[in-house]
Structure formats: C-alpha cells, structure tokens
Amino acid sequence: MAGGKAGEKGLGVTGYALLGVGALLTLLFIYGVYGYQTLSEASPLHALVPWGLMVTGYVFFAISSGGVFDALAIRLGIYCEEEALPLARKTLWLALALLVPGILLVFADLTHIGHSMWIYLGFNPSARIAWNGILYIAYAGFVVATLLYTIMRGEEALAKPLGRALLLGGLLASLTLEYNLALAFGQNLAVPAWFSAPLGVLNIALAFMLGAAWTAIGLGEVATRLTALPLERWRECCVRGVSKELAGMAAAVGFLVMWSLVQQKGWSLAAVARDMLVSGELAGVFWLGVLLAVAAPVALGLYAGAKASRPAMVASSVAGIVGAFLLLHSLVVAGQMARLEAMPSYEALAVQAVGHEYRAEALYELLASPVEAAAVVGGFGLWLLLYVIGLRILAVEPGEKPRRILVLR
C-alpha cells in the first residue's frame, strides 16, 4: 500500500529540475576533483597552508550528515519516540547522501587519491587525521547498516534491541568523528593544544544545528514534493520541533564561538589567530558566518516555530547552512595563517618560496582556489542528485517492502 502511494506522486517538473541541477553540479564536482588532482602549477605555499576549501568541505558534509543521524538516534535510540518512526527511512537516507560527498572530498583532498590507502595500511595511531579516516568508515558503516535494517525489517524494528544498538553505535561513531575533526584543525588554532577541546564541543553543536537545517530542507522541501510525505503533516508535526532545535543549537554555537575567542586571548599563536578572526583579514568571512549561523537561525527559527512558517523555516535553514560553512572555514584558515605570521621558521619558508607578498597568495590559496571551490559547490549537487534518486528508487515509505534487490522498490 505504501509503495502504491509512493508511486502515485510522479517526479514532476520539480523533480526533474532538482535532478538537472544536481547533475550539473555533480559535473562541477568531478571537474573540481579532477582539476585538483592534475594541478601542474600548484603554489609553493600549499605545503605550508595545505587545508583549503576541500578540507572544510569534508568536515562540513561529515558533521551535516552526523547531525541528521544524531537527532534521529537520540529520538529513537534513547527516548523511543514512536512519532519519529514514519520519517526514519527518509532521514537515514538523507544522512547517508550527505556523507558521500564528505568521504569523496576526504580522499580527493590528497594530491594523489591512490595514496588514501596508506591511511589504513600505514595507520599512525598518534595522528588525528588518521583516526578521522577510521571514524568516517565506522560511521558510514553504521548509517548503511541502519538504513538496510530499517528497509528490510520495517521502522518498528528500530525499537528492538538490534535496531537501538545500531542507532546508538552510529551515534557514538558520529559524535567521536565530529569531535575529532575539530581537534585536527583546532590544534593549529588553539595554543596550548588542550585549548582546542572546546572546538570539539563547538563542532558537535554545529552538527546538531546543521542536522536541523538539512532536515528542514531535505524532508520539508524535497521529500514533501517527491514522495508520499504530506506537506501539511510536515508543517503540523515537524516545523515547530525542527525550528526549535535549529534556533537552540544556533544559540549554543554562538556561545561556544564567543567562548573560544575569549579563551584564546593572550595566548601567543592563539591570540594571533583570534585577532585575524575578530579584526584582521578573516574578519569579514568570520563575522558573516556568525551572522548567518547564529543570529539568523535564532531569529527566524523562533519565528518559524511560533507561526509554523515554512518560508521562515527555509530561510533560517539556508542561512544556517551557508553560515556554518563560512564559520568553519574561517577557523580552519586562521590557524594556518597565524603560523605564517607568528612563527619565524614558517614565515622564512613562505618568503623564500613566494616573496614578501606571500600573505596575499596564501589567502587566495585558502579562500578562493577555483578548483577547490568547484569541488565543494559541486558536492552540494552530488548530495542533491543522490538524495532525489534515492527517494525515487529506494523503499523509503513507511511500511514499504522492497520488491527488488535488497532495498529497491
């Protein structure tokens, strides 16, 4: 019956438009990844400031996916909220579709993709980045297993011991990945290194905020148009809850950002990074990120919750997504630029490689690399393409039984 209902709603103009946009941006993703792998004249500064847009991209997509999964896992695995069951399959597919561009950007960020095998073959337990390689795969495994289990056994199976174990295992893997991703770049930004610990908490808060924003877009705007999910049911049952989560976590993000700035004051390299963010070269990107990721979601999210306003929900979600990326990227860039300015050995290498105008080239390398920008923007298209295709071919309606191999309707 559920499969029949799903079939009654055709792809329509909206669906084909979304597929077209997703396909075009996926081509941009392929171009960006290929261009990054075949750069013939990479800047000599790349060795000194290696973490550009693609690094922020894979952090962003990972915590976006994690935030979607985390909220569902808490609702079902801890609080056993039965009202979350009908949306479980679509939510799990949303989390998995968001994770794919993140994982691809992890491997694409290496100068040679084939070298990614050494993350595992030559695993270094003292390297946070090596642990990220393990945690990505562990979290992805839990998401895939939970989605397959739900489609094959039905939503009700998530309330059983194995279903809850999958949800809670994925939650643990997700939170660990989110925290560790922040520590990897946080040790550049926060000196002494233990000061990077609050950045892990900030990353988790960003994950929950992004999870609410992507849920509003993925379920409220895409799934309601392409599947049997009624728009009115989404507005009545979900807008208020999602908007409150978005506004609440945005407020938490704002507090943690300000606390991070306070705790960096007067601490050598950390103070240099802080000054860059507050009033230096990165201030524009940083404060725009704070405006979009904190102020806009709090104000619009509260309004959306009070009025059950779909436009306000969409506006606050889009602002939160864009703002979170800008905020993350400003933090990733600040730690690298601070090293060039405050550490004589790094500065000497930069001057030798590029000349005394190295700062302008470093900022360009980090903020405006065309091929990296293409890969990251294209990642949004890859998510959209995968998500729309999955909504149409996977058995994601409540109670729907797959009719073909494993998960296909």
C-alpha positions in Angstrom: 0.0 0.0 0.0 2.8 2.4 0.9 4.6 1.5 -2.3 1.4 2.3 -4.3 1.1 5.7 -2.6 4.7 6.5 -3.4 4.0 5.6 -7.0 1.0 8.0 -7.2 3.3 11.0 -6.9 5.3 11.4 -10.1 8.6 13.1 -10.4 7.0 16.1 -12.0 8.6 19.4 -13.1 10.2 20.0 -9.7 11.8 16.6 -9.5 13.3 16.8 -13.0 14.5 20.3 -12.2 16.2 19.1 -9.0 17.7 16.2 -10.9 19.0 18.6 -13.5 20.6 20.9 -11.0 22.1 18.0 -9.1 23.5 16.5 -12.3 25.1 19.8 -13.5 26.6 20.5 -10.1 27.9 16.9 -9.9 29.8 17.6 -13.2 31.2 20.6 -11.4 32.3 18.4 -8.6 34.0 16.0 -11.0 35.8 18.9 -12.7 37.0 20.3 -9.3 38.3 16.9 -8.1 40.0 16.2 -11.5 41.5 19.7 -11.6 42.8 19.4 -8.0 44.4 16.1 -8.9 46.1 17.4 -12.0 47.3 20.8 -11.0 50.5 21.5 -12.9 51.5 24.7 -11.1 50.5 24.3 -7.5 51.5 27.2 -5.3 54.7 26.5 -3.3 52.7 27.7 -0.3 50.5 24.6 -0.5 52.9 22.8 1.7 52.6 25.5 4.4 48.9 26.2 4.1 47.5 22.8 2.9 44.0 23.0 4.3 41.8 24.8 1.9 38.2 24.7 0.9 38.1 21.0 0.3 39.1 20.3 3.9 36.3 22.5 5.2 34.1 20.8 2.7 34.6 17.3 4.0 34.3 18.5 7.6 31.1 20.3 6.7 29.4 17.4 5.0 30.5 14.9 7.7 29.0 17.0 10.5 25.9 17.7 8.5 25.3 14.0 8.0 26.2 13.4 11.6 23.7 16.0 12.9 20.9 14.4 10.9 21.7 11.0 12.2 22.4 12.1 15.8 19.0 13.7 16.2 17.2 10.6 14.9 19.3 8.3 17.0 18.6 10.3 20.2 14.8 10.4 19.4 14.6 6.6 18.7 17.5 5.0 20.4 17.3 6.9 23.7 13.8 8.5 24.0 12.0 5.8 22.0 9.7 8.4 20.3 7.4 6.5 18.1 6.3 9.6 16.2 9.8 9.7 14.6 9.4 6.2 13.1 7.5 7.2 9.9 10.3 9.5 8.8 13.1 7.2 9.8 14.0 5.8 6.3 14.0 9.2 4.6 16.1 10.7 7.4 18.6 7.9 7.3 18.9 8.2 3.5 19.4 12.0 3.9 22.2 11.3 6.4 23.9 8.9 4.0 23.5 11.1 0.9 25.2 14.0 2.8 28.1 11.8 3.9 29.0 10.6 0.4 30.4 14.0 -0.8 32.2 14.3 2.5 34.0 11.0 2.1 34.8 11.7 -1.5 36.3 15.1 -0.6 38.5 13.4 2.1 40.2 11.2 -0.5 40.2 13.9 -3.2 42.0 16.3 -0.9 45.1 14.1 -1.2 47.4 15.1 -4.0 47.0 11.6 -5.3 43.8 9.8 -4.5 45.6 6.4 -4.6 47.6 7.4 -1.6 44.5 7.2 0.5 45.2 3.5 1.1 48.1 4.5 3.4 45.6 5.9 5.9 44.8 2.3 6.6 47.9 0.3 5.5 50.3 2.7 7.4 47.9 3.7 10.2 49.5 6.1 12.7 47.6 6.0 16.0 49.1 9.3 17.1 47.7 11.2 14.1 44.2 12.7 14.5 43.8 12.7 10.7 44.5 9.0 10.5 41.8 8.4 13.1 39.4 10.5 11.0 39.9 8.0 8.2 38.8 5.2 10.5 35.9 7.2 12.0 34.5 8.1 8.6 34.3 4.5 7.6 33.0 3.4 11.0 30.2 6.0 11.0 29.3 5.2 7.3 29.1 1.5 8.2 26.5 2.2 10.9 24.4 4.5 8.7 24.4 2.0 5.9 23.6 -0.9 8.2 20.8 1.0 10.0 19.2 2.0 6.7 19.4 -1.5 5.3 18.0 -3.0 8.5 15.1 -0.5 8.6 14.1 -1.1 5.0 14.3 -4.9 5.3 12.7 -5.2 8.8 10.5 -2.1 8.9 10.6 1.0 11.1 9.3 -0.9 14.1 12.5 -2.9 14.2 14.4 0.2 15.3 12.6 -0.1 18.6 14.1 -3.6 19.1 17.5 -4.2 20.8 19.4 -4.6 17.5 17.8 -1.5 16.0 18.6 0.5 19.0 22.2 -0.9 19.1 22.7 0.3 15.5 21.4 3.7 16.3 23.4 4.2 19.4 26.6 2.7 17.8 26.2 5.2 14.9 25.6 8.0 17.4 28.8 7.2 19.2 30.8 7.0 16.0 29.3 10.2 14.7 29.9 12.2 17.9 33.5 10.9 18.0 34.1 11.9 14.4 32.6 15.3 14.9 34.8 16.0 17.9 38.0 14.6 16.4 37.5 16.6 13.2 37.6 19.8 15.2 40.6 18.7 17.2 42.5 18.1 13.9 42.4 21.7 12.9 41.9 23.0 16.4 45.4 22.3 17.4 46.5 24.9 14.8 44.1 27.5 16.0 44.2 26.9 19.8 47.6 27.0 21.5 48.3 25.4 24.0 46.8 22.4 22.2 44.4 21.5 25.0 42.6 24.7 24.3 41.3 23.0 21.2 38.9 20.9 23.3 36.1 23.5 23.2 36.3 23.5 19.5 35.2 19.8 19.5 32.1 20.8 21.5 31.6 23.7 19.0 31.7 21.1 16.2 29.1 19.0 17.8 26.8 22.0 18.4 27.3 22.9 14.7 26.4 19.3 13.7 23.1 19.4 15.5 22.3 22.9 14.1 23.2 21.7 10.6 21.2 18.5 11.2 18.1 20.5 11.8 18.7 22.7 8.8 19.3 19.8 6.4 16.2 18.0 7.8 14.1 21.1 7.1 15.5 21.2 3.5 15.7 17.5 2.7 12.4 16.4 4.2 10.4 19.6 4.3 11.3 20.9 0.8 12.4 17.9 -1.2 10.7 14.8 0.2 7.3 16.6 0.5 7.4 17.3 -3.2 8.7 13.9 -4.4 7.3 11.3 -2.1 4.1 10.4 -0.2 5.1 12.7 2.8 2.2 15.2 3.0 3.3 18.8 3.3 0.6 19.6 5.8 1.7 16.7 8.0 5.3 18.0 7.9 4.1 21.6 8.7 1.9 20.5 11.6 4.2 17.8 13.2 7.7 18.8 12.4 8.2 22.5 11.7 7.9 23.6 15.3 10.2 20.9 16.6 12.9 21.3 13.9 12.8 25.1 14.2 13.3 25.0 17.9 16.2 22.6 17.5 17.7 24.9 14.9 17.3 28.1 17.0 18.5 26.4 20.2 21.6 24.9 18.7 22.4 28.2 16.8 22.4 29.9 20.2 24.7 27.3 21.6 27.0 27.8 18.6 27.1 31.5 19.3 28.0 31.0 22.9 30.8 28.5 22.1 32.2 30.7 19.4 32.4 33.6 21.8 33.9 31.4 24.5 36.6 30.2 22.0 37.5 33.8 21.3 37.8 34.7 25.0 39.9 31.7 25.9 42.4 32.4 23.1 43.1 36.0 24.2 46.7 36.5 25.2 47.9 33.0 24.3 50.7 33.6 21.7 49.8 31.9 18.5 46.2 31.5 19.5 45.9 35.3 20.1 47.2 35.9 16.6 44.6 33.6 15.1 41.9 35.3 17.3 42.9 38.8 16.1 42.7 37.6 12.5 39.2 36.4 13.1 37.9 39.4 15.1 39.5 42.3 13.2 42.1 41.0 10.7 42.0 39.6 7.2 39.4 36.9 8.1 37.0 39.2 10.0 34.6 39.6 7.0 34.2 35.9 6.5 34.1 35.1 10.2 31.5 37.7 11.2 29.3 36.9 8.2 29.5 33.3 9.3 28.4 34.3 12.8 25.6 36.4 11.4 24.2 33.7 9.2 24.9 30.7 11.5 23.8 32.3 14.8 21.7 35.4 14.5 19.6 34.5 11.5 18.7 30.9 12.7 17.9 32.1 16.2 15.6 34.9 15.0 14.0 33.1 12.0 13.9 29.8 13.8 11.9 31.1 16.7 9.6 32.9 14.4 9.1 29.8 12.3 8.3 27.8 15.4 5.8 30.3 16.8 4.0 30.8 13.5 4.6 27.4 11.9 6.0 29.4 9.0 7.5 27.3 6.2 9.3 30.3 4.5 10.9 31.3 7.7 12.0 27.7 8.3 13.6 27.6 4.8 15.3 30.9 5.2 16.7 30.1 8.6 18.0 26.7 7.3 19.7 28.1 4.3 21.3 30.8 6.4 22.5 28.3 8.9 24.0 26.0 6.2 25.9 28.8 4.5 26.9 30.5 7.8 28.2 27.2 9.3 30.4 26.6 6.2 31.8 30.2 6.4 32.4 29.9 10.2 34.1 26.5 9.8 36.3 27.8 7.0 37.4 30.9 8.9 38.5 28.7 11.8 40.4 26.3 9.5 42.2 29.2 7.7 43.0 31.2 10.8 45.3 28.6 12.4 47.3 28.2 9.2 47.7 32.0 8.6 48.7 32.5 12.2 51.6 30.1 11.8 52.9 32.1 8.8 52.7 35.3 10.7 53.9 34.3 14.2 56.4 31.5 13.6 59.7 32.8 12.2 60.5 29.4 10.6 57.2 29.3 8.7 57.5 32.9 7.6 61.0 32.4 6.4 59.9 29.4 4.3 57.0 31.4 2.8 59.2 34.4 1.9 61.7 32.1 0.3 59.1 30.3 -1.7 56.9 33.2 -2.8 58.4 36.5 -1.7 57.3 39.1 0.8 53.8 39.2 -0.7 53.2 35.7 0.5 50.2 36.7 2.6 48.0 37.6 -0.3 48.9 34.4 -2.2 48.2 32.3 1.0 44.8 33.9 1.4 44.0 33.2 -2.2 45.2 29.6 -1.8 42.9 29.1 1.2 39.9 31.2 0.3 39.5 31.3 -3.4 41.1 28.4 -5.2 38.8 27.8 -8.2 39.2 24.0 -8.4 38.6 23.6 -4.7 35.6 25.9 -4.8 34.2 23.9 -7.8 34.6 20.6 -5.9 32.8 21.9 -2.7 30.0 23.6 -4.6 29.6 20.5 -6.7 29.4 18.5 -3.5 26.0 20.1 -2.8 24.9 18.9 -6.3 26.1 15.4 -5.7 24.1 15.3 -2.5 21.0 16.5 -4.3 21.4 14.1 -7.1 21.9 11.1 -4.8 19.1 12.1 -2.5 16.5 12.6 -5.2 17.4 9.4 -7.0 17.3 7.5 -3.6 13.8 8.9 -2.8 12.5 7.6 -6.1 14.1 4.1 -6.2 14.6 3.1 -2.6 11.8 1.7 -0.4 11.7 4.7 1.9 8.0 5.0 2.6 6.7 3.7 6.0 5.9 0.1 5.8 7.0 -0.3 2.2 8.5 -3.6 1.3 11.3 -3.7 -1.3 10.3 -5.6 -4.4 13.8 -6.0 -6.0 17.3 -6.5 -4.8 17.6 -5.6 -1.1 16.3 -2.0 -0.9 14.8 -1.1 -4.3 11.0 -0.6 -4.7 
